[in-house]
Amino acid sequence: MEKTSVKKQPSLLLLICLVGFPQISETIFTPSLPEIASSYQVSMSSAQLTLSIYFLAFAFGVFFWGWLSDIVGRRPAMIYGIVLYGIGSLLCYTSQTIEFLLVARFIQAFGASTGSVTTQTILREAFTGNKRHELFAQISAALAFTPAVGPLIGGFVGNYFGFRIVFLTLVLMALVLFAYTVTSLPETFDVSSRQKIALWPIVIRFFKNPKVLTYGFLIGAINGILFSYYAEAPFIFIEKFGLSPSIYGFLGIVIAGASILGALLSKKLLSTHKAEWIIKLGLRIMLLGSVLLLISSYTSFLPKWIQFTAILISIFTTLLGTGTALPNCLSLALVDFQDVIGSAGAIFSLGYYLLVSLITFGMSSLHNGTLYIMPVYFIGLGLVMILLTKKYIK
């Protein structure tokens, strides 16, 4: 392995690309979920398992790459993960059965997870204080757009060329990312100074720290809500309201604007309020949006365009709240673990991505063809989050 000099501030654009491609990969084929269900002759709930399996693999992947990055360095861990991601994407493209597709998605997600954990580790070890909060807010604003980029690209590609070409698009993206990373990502970790870190004592420290467990639940639940929405959105807008996959893709930009606005609001408020206060504000906005969404789901007696608008506004409000809270949760989560940040990030990410997988699986299991199930699910999660912040986040 080549020796690289330690550089503490890698390109922000590169980091945005690296932390964003896993979410693009997660959502790019959601407009094609009805077609996937039809092509593989399975139910919509079974097709949605391709989302749950992604986060299950992601959970184990972030643990592995976080651990590996402490041994070989951040740069090699990123490169190896992108290579595996490309292989998984190619297998998705060639899959002929739903079972093979699920295995391929597992491989794809396992590789893609390096983009999340390794990038966050680089940010946490290279920046401190308000600068770190601001960078997380900037990246969260950009990251909020990536789930919308996925449906936008996937909607057009799937609409005109079929869902298999959507997976081929991800293969091409892996090649571009590989080239960009190899040529531009510096090493931010001094591998020569690494120490062998025992993982079990870190786990014990986690369980003795209710605050970090609370942040883990908040991050997992917020992401679970976001991707549960992306699992249900094709059913709502394509099947219920009759939008084409390509128009549905455009709709994703409007929805992503909520998360972007939330991240920008968070960045603005940091100059006058504590990050903990901003988290609590974001969760209350999210709960308000979920209640409005529940009310909107019972307005089918109104003209269709009115119900459509009401649902859109409600979802926008919900994701505005999650976008406000999330960057501060990510920034504050591991402040007590700077001495073991790589391994702590790996264990922490394993936990909250397992929760994301569980929440998205719960959404697919509850799917029954009605509009009200999703908001009820979100309200329940929102109430739990608010109660936890009242007790453990001051």
C-alpha positions, -999 to 999 in steps of 0.1 A, spaced: 0 0 0 14 34 -9 22 58 19 3 91 18 8 122 38 -17 132 64 -40 160 52 -66 171 76 -90 189 52 -101 169 22 -122 184 -5 -158 192 6 -171 183 -28 -155 149 -27 -168 142 8 -203 151 -4 -201 127 -33 -188 99 -10 -214 104 17 -242 108 -9 -238 79 -33 -252 53 -8 -285 73 -6 -287 77 -43 -282 39 -46 -309 34 -21 -336 55 -38 -327 54 -75 -349 24 -82 -379 32 -59 -399 46 -89 -394 11 -104 -407 -8 -74 -441 -15 -90 -423 -28 -121 -399 -49 -100 -428 -65 -82 -445 -72 -115 -413 -85 -132 -404 -109 -104 -441 -118 -98 -440 -108 -61 -461 -85 -39 -453 -49 -33 -443 -57 2 -418 -83 -11 -404 -57 -35 -399 -33 -6 -377 -59 11 -350 -47 -13 -350 -15 8 -348 -33 42 -321 -57 31 -301 -27 19 -300 -12 54 -294 -46 71 -262 -50 49 -254 -13 55 -254 -18 93 -229 -46 91 -209 -28 65 -205 4 85 -191 -17 114 -167 -35 91 -154 -4 72 -151 16 104 -130 -11 119 -109 -16 88 -103 21 84 -86 21 118 -62 -6 105 -54 3 69 -65 40 69 -95 59 57 -84 61 20 -80 23 14 -112 16 33 -131 39 10 -115 25 -22 -121 -11 -13 -157 -4 -4 -164 14 -37 -150 -16 -56 -173 -40 -37 -202 -16 -43 -196 -18 -81 -196 -56 -80 -229 -56 -61 -244 -32 -86 -234 -54 -115 -250 -84 -98 -282 -64 -94 -282 -57 -131 -278 -94 -139 -303 -107 -114 -331 -130 -126 -350 -138 -94 -360 -117 -64 -338 -139 -41 -307 -132 -63 -316 -95 -63 -318 -94 -25 -283 -110 -23 -269 -86 -48 -285 -57 -29 -268 -69 3 -234 -69 -14 -240 -35 -30 -250 -20 3 -222 -36 22 -197 -19 -1 -216 14 -3 -217 18 35 -180 28 35 -192 61 21 -212 68 52 -190 57 81 -156 65 66 -166 100 55 -182 108 89 -150 95 106 -129 118 84 -151 148 93 -151 141 130 -113 137 133 -105 166 110 -128 193 124 -140 204 159 -165 226 176 -189 249 156 -168 243 124 -178 206 126 -214 215 133 -215 238 103 -198 212 80 -223 186 91 -251 210 83 -236 219 49 -232 182 40 -266 174 54 -281 201 31 -264 185 1 -271 150 14 -308 159 17 -308 163 -21 -293 129 -29 -323 108 -21 -342 131 -46 -315 127 -72 -321 89 -71 -358 89 -80 -352 117 -105 -326 97 -124 -343 63 -117 -377 77 -128 -365 87 -162 -342 58 -168 -368 33 -156 -396 49 -175 -378 48 -209 -353 19 -205 -366 -4 -177 -354 -10 -142 -323 -31 -152 -307 -1 -168 -312 17 -135 -288 -8 -119 -264 -4 -149 -264 33 -141 -251 25 -106 -223 4 -121 -212 35 -141 -214 56 -110 -192 32 -92 -165 36 -119 -166 74 -117 -164 74 -79 -135 50 -80 -115 72 -103 -124 104 -83 -114 88 -50 -82 73 -62 -70 106 -77 -84 130 -51 -89 116 -16 -60 122 8 -53 101 39 -65 119 71 -54 91 95 -18 85 105 -17 47 102 18 46 117 4 59 150 -25 35 152 -31 15 184 -50 -17 188 -84 -8 202 -106 -33 220 -142 -30 209 -160 -45 239 -149 -17 263 -163 8 238 -196 -11 237 -197 -10 275 -191 28 274 -220 32 250 -244 14 273 -232 34 302 -239 66 283 -277 72 278 -271 103 258 -252 85 230 -279 58 230 -305 85 226 -286 101 197 -283 66 181 -321 61 184 -328 96 170 -305 91 140 -318 56 133 -355 67 136 -351 99 115 -334 79 87 -360 51 91 -388 77 86 -370 92 56 -366 59 38 -399 45 49 -414 74 30 -393 66 0 -406 30 2 -442 41 4 -440 71 -20 -443 51 -53 -475 35 -39 -489 69 -29 -480 89 -60 -477 64 -88 -505 39 -79 -529 61 -59 -525 94 -78 -515 80 -112 -482 98 -117 -457 84 -142 -423 73 -128 -406 102 -145 -430 128 -131 -427 111 -97 -389 116 -100 -394 153 -104 -417 153 -73 -387 141 -53 -369 174 -58 -398 192 -42 -397 168 -12 -359 170 -10 -363 208 -7 -378 202 27 -347 184 40 -324 209 25 -344 238 40 -342 220 74 -305 216 72 -301 253 62 -324 264 90 -303 243 114 -271 260 102 -288 295 106 -300 287 141 -266 276 153 -255 312 156 -282 319 183 -292 285 198 -277 254 211 -276 223 189 -297 204 214 -325 230 212 -325 228 174 -329 190 176 -360 194 198 -374 220 175 -369 197 145 -386 168 161 -417 189 169 -419 201 134 -417 165 122 -445 154 145 -467 183 133 -461 172 97 -470 136 106 -503 146 122 -511 168 92 -503 138 70 -527 116 90 -555 141 86 -547 145 48 -550 107 44 -587 110 53 -596 137 27 -604 114 -2 -639 130 -3 -623 162 -15 -612 168 -51 -581 147 -59 -558 177 -64 -567 191 -30 -558 158 -13 -527 156 -33 -516 191 -23 -524 184 14 -504 152 14 -475 170 -3 -475 199 22 -477 174 51 -447 153 39 -428 185 32 -434 196 69 -424 162 82 -391 161 63 -384 198 72 -384 187 108 -361 157 102 -337 178 82 -335 203 110 -327 177 137 -305 152 119 -272 172 113 -270 182 150 -276 146 161 -248 134 139 -225 161 151 -231 157 188 -234 119 190 -198 109 196 -183 139 213 -174 117 243 -156 92 221 -130 113 203 -102 90 217 -116 60 198 -135 78 171 -130 53 142 -141 22 162 -168 41 181 -182 54 148 -183 18 135 -201 4 165 -225 34 166 -233 32 129 -239 -5 132 -265 1 158 -284 29 142 -284 13 107 -298 -19 122 -326 3 136 -331 19 101 -334 -16 87 -359 -26 114 -380 5 109 -381 2 70 -390 -35 75 -418 -25 98 -431 -1 72 -431 -28 45 -448 -53 69 -475 -28 77 -481 -18 41 -518 -26 34 -528 -3 5 -541 25 27 -527 60 31 -530 63 69 -506 36 80 -475 56 73 -484 88 93 -496 66 122 -462 49 121 -444 82 120 -464 97 149 -455 68 171 -418 71 163 -420 109 168 -435 106 202 -409 82 214 -381 105 201 -395 135 218 -399 117 251 -362 105 249 -349 140 242 -369 154 272 -352 129 295 -316 126 281 -308 157 260 -306 190 279 
